[in-house]
Amino acid sequence: MNDQQLSLFELQRQVKGSLDDTFSLPVWVKAEISEMTVNRSGHCYLDLIETEQGTDTVIARCRATIWSYTFRMLKPYFETTSGQAFTEGLKVLLHAKVEYHEVYGFSLNIRDIDPVYTLGDMARQRREIIRRLEEDGVLEMNKELELPLVPQRIAIISSPTAAGLQDFVDQLHNNPHKFVFYTKLFPAVMQGNEAPGSITKALEQIFEYEDLFDTVVIIRGGGAQIDLACFDNYDLAFNVAQFPLPVITGIGHDKDDTVIDLVAHTRMKTPTAVAEFLITGALQFSQQLNELEKHFTELVNDQLEENKNRLNDTADQLNDMVNQMIVAQQNRLNIAGIQLKNRSAAFLKNQYTDLKQLTTNTKNLTSRFVTRQNHQLEQSGNKMNYIFKGQILKSKNLLKQFQDIIKIRTFETIRTEKKNLNLIQEKLRLVDPQNILKRGYSLTMLKGKILKSVQLVKEGDLLETRLSDGTLESTVKRISNSQ
């Protein structure tokens, strides 16, 4: 048993001496910045930690200092090289002198930083975030949502003071085509450590009014590359990927996509590019509507012209038929009149001959017989007159019947044709594409033509489905033939 007794100061001095002997030169140390403070003098004070791999358990911790004259050089060098702000949460490789003070204990005096190590760790973290999103099955979820043909109700997530926001709103509302867009701003912090939580909170607010919007736009103005690190955040990416509305990003950079860009439905470079994307979509839909209206009008006009021609042809045929019937009846009446006239003349001639013969033969008969014969002749004349009048009356009645029949048939034919025309117009109304769509049906089109058979489709074709309130686009993945 060693009975040597040391004061605390002596013990600390011996520890300090041992450390000075062991670490006489600076060493490279890998650690994570847990806390960071910069005081008025420009000195930077760090709390460095190391966690157990695969867990958040802290297995080592110490203080570190970067004096102001060194910090003024290291910070811009690190941020320019790595494109990442020097802040808490970074894993860094530090060149530091090991120090020990009898009062303040163990610490590191940082002399240099290797940004390449941090870049590698950031890339690793980014790959890890993407891998986790893939394993969770959410990486492509937002992209699978259907973006409306004309997104007009826009929920905007941006900083209220961002220049890109004003450019986006001005371009959207003052578009040359006079398209109307409704926009609602949900303010959020768009850079720094607070950005992921702030953007997530804005998404939660939009979710409460999900039915009021068609899409969500996340935009920010231009800025340094180091300002974009906040968008490589797992929790934020997880929320964006699972959001029930399509998300469009325009966060103002042309380099590699952030994780948020990867999980969003559509990625554009800038806020103005997002506005142009929305305006162009509305313009294309408007042009499609105009083409459809023009095509439908042409179809209706062609159908009306065809039915007009058919009606004119039917009217001409009916007119010819009526004229032919009238001429035929007039001919029959003329023939009947001639026949009646010939029969009357022959009858009178025969009677006159008989009378003359009778007069010759009965000259010697008594006056009574003559009177009786005259009386018979008068009766025969009346009878003949009655027969003649009856024949004429019968012919007139027959002619009137023919005229009534012709009139009735003419009215019936016109009424039938009118009824047919009304049926045709009703069929036209029933086959009006817009009315069919309103009854819950849809039109599926391939390359601008109505699709009538699966034989015309192959896998991978882009189909357009038209409903009463819009148009859908879909890609053919599988084709099944009906048995």
Summary of the structure (lengths in Angstrom):
residues: 483
radius of gyration: 52.5
end to end distance: 96.4
largest distance: 205.4
contacts: 1291
relative contact order: 0.06
helix: 55%
strand: 19%
